[in-house]
Amino acid sequence: MGEYKYFQKLQLLKNATNESERIVSIDRQTTYSFVVNGVYIGNYRADFVVKYANGREEVHDFKNPYLVTGKGKNSPAGAIFNYKKKLMLALHGIDIVVVTKYI
């Protein structure tokens, strides 16, 4: 439910007057592959790839705050996400924007 409400908020930013805030496109569930030295490691599926009017592009992932800051950070799901976040930066040069609330 939180991810859907965040998507609605992003949709509203398509009408923003400021070029750095105005969104021109939102791609959902985009898959990135992790390949190192020709060896396939795995995939990461981004919740949103957001493109702004000024040319900036960001990858947004909506997560439960428990997985990001709470005890869940060390849970298997939290650990896997943190691992994939580091791989995205190392292999694709993309620093994922982690969103924990939609307001």
Secondary structure, 3 states (H helix, E strand, C coil): CHHHHHHHHHHHHHHCCCCCCCEEEEEEEEEEEEEECCEEEEEEEEEEEEEECCCCEEEEEECCHHHHCCHHHHCHHHHHHHHHHHHHHHHHCCCCEEECCCC
